[in-house]
């Protein structure tokens, strides 16, 4: 990934760069980053829900809204992957 960034920076600084070079593609890196962040968000929401429901025993409306939003996000994430 860093080699792609170096090429990108070199292209921007060199006004006479070749026009026939292949365009840079960060699709794989962005997809990996998206999956990592979605997984991290899921872990955080599940951990908070566990603590609020089982340990503190104070699962209120804000927790239900957060859980609903996470489920909607996961659903949209799955639909986008298809």
C-alpha positions, 0 to 999 in steps of 0.5 A: 500500500505504501508503494502505491502512495509513493507512486501517487505522491511522485505523480503529483509532484512530477508534472511530466509524468506519463499519461499511459501509466495505470491508474492506482486502485485502492479497492482492496485496501479500502475493503479490508479497512471497511471490514475491520471497522465494521467488525470493531463496531460490532464488537464494541456494540456487543460488549456494551450491550452485554455490560449494560444488560447483564452486569449493570442491569440497566438496558434502556431506550438508548441501548435499544436504539444503538442495537437497532442502528447496529442491526440496520448497519449490518443489514445494509453492509450485507446487502452492499456486499452482494 
